Structure formats: structure tokens, C-alpha cells
Amino acid sequence: MTRKSVCIIGTGIGGLTAGALLTKHGYKVKIFEKEPLIGGRALSFDASSMSFDDYKKLLSRFHMDVPFSEPYLKTIFDKNMLNGYKLDLGYHAIGGGVLSNVNNILSELNDQVGILESYVGLIKEDGFDFPFLSKIDKFKIFPNIFRLLFASEKTLKRLDSVSMTETIKRYGKGKMKLILEVFSRSITTINNLDKISTGEMFRAQRNLYRGSKPVGYPKGGLNSITEKFADYICQNGGEIELEKPVEKIIINNNKATGVLVEGKEHLFDIVISNILVQDLFKIADEKYFPKKYVKEIKSLVGTGSLCAYYSLKKVDPSLIGKTFHFIERNVCVEGNDAVGMIDFMATIPDAGLSPSGEYLVQSYIICNPKEARDEKTLKTLRELLDKNLNQLIPDFRSNLNWAIYPAIWHLDGVAKTIDNKKPEIKTPVNNLYLIGDCVKAPGIGFNCALNSARILADILKNSTI
Ligand SMILES: Cc1cc2nc3c(=O)[nH]c(=O)nc-3n(C[C@H](O)[C@H](O)[C@H](O)COP(=O)(O)OP(=O)(O)OC[C@H]3O[C@@H](n4cnc5c(N)ncnc54)[C@H](O)[C@@H]3O)c2cc1C
């Protein structure tokens, strides 16, 4: 029997995961990627070998910029201050720790990745709580949390159109209120509780609780995950071509039949797009899709944030390996309160992200895509990041080697808000599928992209294409 051929457009985590799973299921996989590096937004790079100009260019291609740094960004590069560092485009925390979806899927390929994981604490005006919930808190609130976490899919569907504002009014008293306010924001990267869907929030929460700690990060950076998927594809007969942007998806008689790359037609049985869904109609003629579908996809918006990477000369050993949330009230952001995270997982010596004797602290504060491009808002958000780090490490500046603050206005491809209707994996065009964090799949961000690939692999396994 001849193997079905599959073309995947993009090496995001969704594209690579789908590529690996479909390779395993016997498909002949070819991936075209427009950039010189794999990983898409889940991209870690060796900062020692990156020039100032290449870094700026790379960020701009992923809807990012660096509004602040200490010292000037150019000086950081000129003085080789990033030697020995591995950085992501911007800070990532992967929901689910050691037992996350990543290792679930990698185990199907007989592989695993080392994951750092942490409980989450809360920074307060007078210090911090770690973990966020004491044993007594857990005892008090768990009956309510369990009811929501283990609700049936029918109940969650009903809660899809209920905002977190309403849920908090109903269930949120004392610490439970604070938990719902902080976690629903940090999980969805949306500050505006009116826009967060209760159903989606609890689906994502449920996805995180598999027995491991709530946040994780791969040892050696995100590329330790993406490279495993890429290696599996290439070692099992698949191909990945870098710097090969797909110019067009070829559609005939309502069926995707191939792609156009460098002016040449490549024919495939199945075409899978992993690109930002809002960009789909740049490479697929919209006349082949229902007008309502095109309009809905074009109206979808993502999420944003301001990240901060701090390189410190020393860190209090009691902070090493821990992650903290914070919530800032009455800030100039949509939703009024802004939630963020300060993460010391990368300061663990075997994290493999900084040179020996230097400590990398990663952090972010949530904002919307428009706020992530507004100088005044970014200035306030930067002050809040610094203020919260200072709560944990008083006078951290006296220990600072450098700080870089990347702003991002396309963090999640499509925000999981009540008004954003994510498209299904199967499109109205036959043999054309969508994957990544822009489509309907459980979880947020990285996990949504992984899960979409898992669902697609199951759809194709059971199909007769
Ligand atoms: C700074 C930052 C911080 C983040 N923090 C978190 C976090 O803490 N937790 C979390 O879960 N998620 C986080 N995310 C989101 C997470 O990175 C994404 O959800 C995930 O990586 C999306 O993967 P994807 O498969 O949807 O595709 P993408 O990563 O969007 O990949 C799409 C790929 O397609 C390629 N491409 C585009 N057009 C073409 C074309 N025409 N031809 C060929 N290739 C093309 C692109 O170059 C890219 O490689 C963050 C994202 C950013 C940017």
C-alpha cells in the first residue's frame, strides 16, 4: 500500500507534534518552514551566537520588540553579555509539569524530555506565600474546586458562555476569590475577567492537574522538545525544509491538493496549516471558503504580554526552583487588574539556560495586544515587574548583570475569550486541516497546540482519505 503524503506548513510545536505522530502512523510527512529555525513561537535560541541585528529581526518576525533593557540592548550584545545563555523569544511556562502533555505524547515515540516543575506561590505586599495555598486553604476550598474541575463536559459546555466575573461572584469568597482571579488570568493570559470563559478555564485547569506540579519548563529550553519531534520525523523518513515559505495552498474542486513553494507545485494527499490562522487567507484563496468562515477567522485576536529576563549575580537559595504569581490592582490595563509571574525554575543549576555563577530569572505580566504596543502602558508594566522582583529580592539591581524586556502582541494565536470563536481542526475545504494554538483544542497556548496535533492524528487515523 502506498503511504499517504502529508504537507505541514510551519514547524511550530503543533506542526512538529503532528509531523511526528503522523510519521508514526505511517504517513509520509514533509514540513515547509519559512524561518531558518524550527519551533515557531516556541523557539529557544543560543544567545551566544545571535547578533544584535539578527535578534531584533527575529523578534519582529514573531510580532515582538524589546522596548526596554538594562544596559542598552546593543551594549548587551557588543559586550557579549549573553554568552552562555539560552533564551526563548519570550518567557514560557508550560502547564502541567513532569506529567504534562509533552511527555505524554513523547512517550508514544518512546522518548521523554527532562522537565523542571514548581508549585506556584503568591507575592504579597509584605513578602510571599509559598505555596499559594496552605493545607487549610486546600481543605476549605477543594469541595468547590473539585465540583468545577470534575464537572461533566455537558456542564462545561454550558459554562463556556459564562464569564469568570459571574463565576467569581457566585463562588468567589475569601481565598477562593483570589485563586479564581489569579489563576483564570494566568492560565488564559487575559486580564479581563468578563472575557474569560468559565468552561474553557476549567477545561484548561483540568488539563493541568494530572498529578504533577502546575507549572513546568523543559531543561535546556524549549528546543529540547522541538528537536525531539524534528529528529523523530527526519529519522523515520519525513523531511523538514527550512527557509521555504509556502506561497499558496492549491485547492481544486473544494479539495486541497498541494502547495506552491518557490514557484513550484508540490502535490500531497493532505495539507495541514500550522500558521497563525489569521494569516490563512494570505496563502489560501478565500473564494473556496464560506464567507461567514472567512469573516470569523479574520476577526480573531490573540493575547499579549511584557516579559522580563533578569540575569543576576546571586539568588537567595530559598527562591531557587520556585515560581510566583502576583496580582496588581487598578492598573492601566483592560480588566483593571494585571496578573504576572516571576519564575526561578531557570536558576536551578541543571536547567542549562545560563552560564555557571549567573542566574536567569524569567517573568511576564499580562496585557492585551494593543497594550503590548503602547509605550506608556509598557512603562507601567515594566515598573510592576521590577517591583515584584524587588519584593522577592530587595535591591535586586545591585545584583543585576543585565535585563531584557521583550513585549509580545501575538502570544496566543487566538485568545480563548468568550467572543473569539476558534475554528475547528477540519476546514470546509476537503483534505485541508488547521492545527496550533489558534484552533479548538483543550488547553491554552503550548498545550492547545500540542493537543490539536493529537486530535488531528486521531482524526486521520480513523479517516479513509
Ligand atoms: C513570548 C511568548 C511567550 C509565550 N508564553 C507562553 C507560556 O508561558 N505558556 C504557553 O503555553 N504558551 C506561551 N506562548 C504561546 C506558545 O508559544 C504558542 O501557543 C505555541 O508555541 C504555538 O505553536 P503553534 O504550533 O500554534 O505555531 P507557531 O509557533 O505559531 O508556528 C507557526 C510556524 O509556521 C511558520 N510559518 C508561518 N507562515 C508560513 C508559511 N507561509 N510557510 C511556511 N511556514 C510558515 C512560522 O514561521 C512558525 O514557525 C508564548 C508565546 C510567545 C511568543
Ligand as a Chemical Component Dictionary entry (heavy atoms), coordinates in Angstrom:
data_LIG
# 
_chem_comp.id                   LIG 
_chem_comp.type                 NON-POLYMER 
_chem_comp.pdbx_formal_charge   0 
_chem_comp.three_letter_code    LIG 
# 
loop_
_chem_comp_atom.comp_id 
_chem_comp_atom.atom_id 
_chem_comp_atom.alt_atom_id 
_chem_comp_atom.type_symbol 
_chem_comp_atom.charge 
_chem_comp_atom.model_Cartn_x 
_chem_comp_atom.model_Cartn_y 
_chem_comp_atom.model_Cartn_z 
_chem_comp_atom.pdbx_ordinal 
LIG C1  C1  C 0 6.882 35.422 24.032 1  
LIG C2  C2  C 0 5.926 34.301 24.129 2  
LIG C3  C3  C 0 5.621 33.767 25.363 3  
LIG C4  C4  C 0 4.725 32.708 25.459 4  
LIG N1  N1  N 0 4.481 32.155 26.690 5  
LIG C5  C5  C 0 3.707 31.043 26.771 6  
LIG C6  C6  C 0 3.544 30.382 28.004 7  
LIG O1  O1  O 0 4.063 30.807 29.032 8  
LIG N2  N2  N 0 2.788 29.237 28.027 9  
LIG C7  C7  C 0 2.180 28.740 26.898 10 
LIG O2  O2  O 0 1.511 27.700 26.967 11 
LIG N3  N3  N 0 2.317 29.375 25.717 12 
LIG C8  C8  C 0 3.061 30.504 25.624 13 
LIG N4  N4  N 0 3.224 31.134 24.433 14 
LIG C9  C9  C 0 2.461 30.621 23.295 15 
LIG C10 C10 C 0 3.109 29.418 22.659 16 
LIG O3  O3  O 0 4.429 29.724 22.296 17 
LIG C11 C11 C 0 2.290 29.091 21.435 18 
LIG O4  O4  O 0 0.979 28.773 21.851 19 
LIG C12 C12 C 0 2.805 27.906 20.637 20 
LIG O5  O5  O 0 4.202 27.926 20.506 21 
LIG C13 C13 C 0 2.111 27.994 19.271 22 
LIG O6  O6  O 0 2.508 26.937 18.468 23 
LIG P1  P1  P 0 1.799 26.686 17.084 24 
LIG O7  O7  O 0 2.025 25.260 16.743 25 
LIG O8  O8  O 0 0.399 27.176 17.119 26 
LIG O9  O9  O 0 2.517 27.500 15.968 27 
LIG P2  P2  P 0 3.537 28.717 15.804 28 
LIG O10 O10 O 0 4.535 28.695 16.881 29 
LIG O11 O11 O 0 2.802 29.955 15.508 30 
LIG O12 O12 O 0 4.279 28.225 14.481 31 
LIG C14 C14 C 0 3.845 28.506 13.205 32 
LIG C15 C15 C 0 5.025 28.280 12.273 33 
LIG O13 O13 O 0 4.604 28.497 10.929 34 
LIG C16 C16 C 0 5.632 29.185 10.244 35 
LIG N5  N5  N 0 5.042 29.808 9.065  36 
LIG C17 C17 C 0 4.203 30.877 9.023  37 
LIG N6  N6  N 0 3.852 31.145 7.727  38 
LIG C18 C18 C 0 4.457 30.207 6.967  39 
LIG C19 C19 C 0 4.470 29.940 5.565  40 
LIG N7  N7  N 0 3.763 30.677 4.708  41 
LIG N8  N8  N 0 5.212 28.896 5.120  42 
LIG C20 C20 C 0 5.934 28.120 5.984  43 
LIG N9  N9  N 0 5.952 28.348 7.320  44 
LIG C21 C21 C 0 5.223 29.361 7.797  45 
LIG C22 C22 C 0 6.155 30.155 11.282 46 
LIG O14 O14 O 0 7.439 30.644 10.953 47 
LIG C23 C23 C 0 6.164 29.256 12.522 48 
LIG O15 O15 O 0 7.368 28.549 12.661 49 
LIG C24 C24 C 0 4.100 32.200 24.292 50 
LIG C25 C25 C 0 4.394 32.747 23.058 51 
LIG C26 C26 C 0 5.302 33.781 22.964 52 
LIG C27 C27 C 0 5.619 34.332 21.613 53 
# 
loop_
_chem_comp_bond.comp_id 
_chem_comp_bond.atom_id_1 
_chem_comp_bond.atom_id_2 
_chem_comp_bond.value_order 
_chem_comp_bond.pdbx_ordinal 
LIG C1  C2  SING 1  
LIG C2  C3  SING 2  
LIG C2  C26 DOUB 3  
LIG C3  C4  DOUB 4  
LIG C4  N1  SING 5  
LIG C4  C24 SING 6  
LIG N1  C5  DOUB 7  
LIG C5  C6  SING 8  
LIG C5  C8  SING 9  
LIG C6  O1  DOUB 10 
LIG C6  N2  SING 11 
LIG N2  C7  SING 12 
LIG C7  O2  DOUB 13 
LIG C7  N3  SING 14 
LIG N3  C8  DOUB 15 
LIG C8  N4  SING 16 
LIG N4  C9  SING 17 
LIG N4  C24 SING 18 
LIG C9  C10 SING 19 
LIG C10 O3  SING 20 
LIG C10 C11 SING 21 
LIG C11 O4  SING 22 
LIG C11 C12 SING 23 
LIG C12 O5  SING 24 
LIG C12 C13 SING 25 
LIG C13 O6  SING 26 
LIG O6  P1  SING 27 
LIG P1  O7  DOUB 28 
LIG P1  O8  SING 29 
LIG P1  O9  SING 30 
LIG O9  P2  SING 31 
LIG P2  O10 DOUB 32 
LIG P2  O11 SING 33 
LIG P2  O12 SING 34 
LIG O12 C14 SING 35 
LIG C14 C15 SING 36 
LIG C15 O13 SING 37 
LIG C15 C23 SING 38 
LIG O13 C16 SING 39 
LIG C16 N5  SING 40 
LIG C16 C22 SING 41 
LIG N5  C17 SING 42 
LIG N5  C21 SING 43 
LIG C17 N6  DOUB 44 
LIG N6  C18 SING 45 
LIG C18 C19 SING 46 
LIG C18 C21 DOUB 47 
LIG C19 N7  SING 48 
LIG C19 N8  DOUB 49 
LIG N8  C20 SING 50 
LIG C20 N9  DOUB 51 
LIG N9  C21 SING 52 
LIG C22 O14 SING 53 
LIG C22 C23 SING 54 
LIG C23 O15 SING 55 
LIG C24 C25 DOUB 56 
LIG C25 C26 SING 57 
LIG C26 C27 SING 58 
# 
